[in-house]
Amino acid sequence: MNRYENVTFLVGDGNLEILPFSPYDELLCDFLNDLSGELRSIKEISDYPDIMAFAFWCRKSNISKLKKEFSDGKLRLGLGTVFHIAPSNVPVNFAFSFVFGLLSGNANIVRVPSKRFPQIDIICSAIDRLFVSDKYRKIRAMTTFVRYEATDDITGMFSAECSARLIWGGDSTIRNIRKSSISERCVDIAFADRFSICVMDGPSVIKLGEAELVRLSEKFYNDTYLMDQNACSSPHLVLWLDDEKSVAKEIFWKAVCSQVSMKYQLEPVCAVEKYTLLCKNAIELDDINSFKGHDNYVYRVAVDKVVDDIDKFRGKFGYFFEYDTNDINSIAHIINNKYQTLTYFGMDKSELINFVLENRLMGIDRIVPIGQAMDMGVIWDGYDIVRSLSRIIEAK
């Protein structure tokens, strides 16, 4: 019986050559730069901002910067084979996960989402075109992209053969995958459900000129609406600091609504789902102060206090909780290990760093300005991924 009977190969054929590279080997960096150029040469690439962002990330200047930051004088090689289980709701995540495994010096088995996203075909086809070149035969021999319906047998088969797994998905998905047998030295890095917040300084919003306000609203739109708030780094809770909050809010949300009305297509089924979520929250949350809707594009649910389990209440399609406070430390009690990204505007970064460190918080792994929530990096969810996927060879 063919063990790959129910597996579709998008790149490669499953016969991997496992000869690890050193992280950031020159051949690996050249490949990513050429992949960047190959993707950017595609005529319809402008229709896919997520592919454009991925291609821009892979360019030589960025990879060279990461390589310089990585260098620590230690001898390293990849662990062997990394099995990547990509999330089902973020089309290009599988490609970033692959790059993390590649830059670490590993062979890679990448399970792409079973849902058909055009981005997957575009990126896999570009990789296949590069693999025609003899220059990249070693990388070709170490690379497989697969698609299959989630089954324990197939996931177990690939898990048994790998040296590390990058698992992206919901908590229940991760728990189920971890039932698969793995080798004793296999490294598991799991990127589970996370919750993210945004902190706004009201007076700083009021001081903005028209062009600056438009730019801020564009950045917030990119953080939230591009992935329908499905990305773990997209904020669901917006905190407003200092005085004159009501004025700042109306200025800000009016600008956001303008962006959404121009760029976002709210499907009827999504509008119904968003309204249903509002009704559900009205029943389950005792501390809702008010609700404001902006042409069905923006839902704002104001709460009198943030309950400890607010991270269980997540928005979709432009649905946000709002809370007013004069002291960010007042919400320290809600921060658990589910919290990932804190985006901010008008705040001093050092104040936010102190908020995390001085309160000795279990959560918040990223502190970035509004507009950078979706920026992927080799450090993600608190993990230094390339270092985690490579081994140190000690020589004395």
C-alpha positions, 0 to 999 in steps of 0.5 A, a space after each residue: 500500500 502506498 503510504 502517500 495515497 491520500 497525500 497531494 504533493 505540491 512541491 517535491 515527492 516526499 523523498 527527502 535528503 537530510 543533510 543539514 546546513 548551517 543557519 543562514 548558509 549563503 545558498 539558503 539566503 540566495 534562494 530566498 532572494 531569488 524567490 523574492 524576485 520571482 514572486 515580485 515579477 508576477 503580474 497579478 502579485 498586486 492583488 495579493 498584499 500578503 504575498 507582496 509582504 512575504 516577497 519583501 520580507 525575503 529580499 536580500 537586505 532583510 535576510 542579511 540583516 537577520 543573519 547579522 543579528 543571528 551571528 554569535 560565533 557558535 557553530 550550528 547546524 539544522 536539527 534535521 527535518 522540520 514538519 510544519 503544520 500551517 494554520 487553516 485561516 492565514 493563507 501565507 503563513 505556511 511560506 513563512 514557516 517554511 522559511 524559518 525551517 530553511 534558514 535554520 538549515 533544515 529539510 522541510 515537510 510543509 503541510 499547507 492548508 486544505 482550503 484552496 487559497 490562490 496564494 498557496 499555488 502562486 508561491 509553490 509554483 514560484 518555488 518549483 520554478 526556482 528548483 529547475 535550476 541546478 544551483 538549488 538542487 540541494 534545497 530541492 532535495 530537502 523540500 516537500 510541500 503537501 496537502 491532505 485532509 487532517 488525519 491522525 495517521 498521516 500526521 503521525 507518519 510525518 511526525 515520526 520522521 521529523 526532528 522538530 515540528 512547528 505547529 500553528 493552530 487552535 488549542 484543540 488542534 495542537 493537543 490532538 497533534 501532540 498525541 502523535 508519536 515523535 522521536 525522543 529528541 524531537 523539538 515541538 514549537 506550538 503557536 496556539 490561540 493568542 489574544 492581542 490588544 491595542 493601546 491608544 493615547 487620546 491626546 496624541 490622536 487629537 493632535 494629528 493632522 488630516 494626512 497623519 490621521 489617514 495614515 494611522 487609520 490605514 495602519 490600523 486597518 492593515 492590523 485588523 481587517 486584512 485577516 478579518 481579525 483572525 490573525 493572533 496578532 490582530 487586536 480585539 481590545 482597544 485601551 484608551 489612555 488619558 483625558 478627552 477620550 470621547 473626542 479622540 475616539 470619534 476622530 479615530 473611528 471615523 477615519 477607520 470607518 472611512 478606510 473600511 468603507 473604501 477597502 473592505 467587502 463585508 459579506 452578508 454572512 459575515 455581517 450576520 455573524 458579527 451581529 450574532 456575536 454582539 447578541 451573544 456578548 450582550 448575554 454573557 458579559 455583565 459589564 458592557 456600557 454601550 455599543 456603537 456601530 458605524 455603518 456595520 463596518 465597525 462595531 465598538 463595545 465599551 466595557 466598564 471593566 475588563 474581566 479576567 477572561 476577556 481574552 475569550 471574547 474575540 471580535 471578527 470582521 471589525 468588532 472591538 471592545 473598548 476600555 478607558 483607563 488613565 493607567 495601563 497598569 490597571 489592566 495588568 491583572 488580565 494579562 495571562 500567557 494567551 496575550 501575544 501582541 500589544 500595538 500602540 500609538 502615542 505612547 513611549 515604548 519604554 513605558 510599555 516595556 516597563 509595564 510588562 517587566 515591572 508587573 512580571 507579566 506571563 503574557 505579551 511577547 511583542 510590543 510594536 507600533 500600530 501597523 506592524 501587528 502582522 509583521 512576521 519575524 524569526 522571533 515570534 510568540 516569544 520564541 527565537 525560532 532559528 536558534 530553536 531549530 538548530 543545534 550548537 556544536 561545542 568545540 574546545 
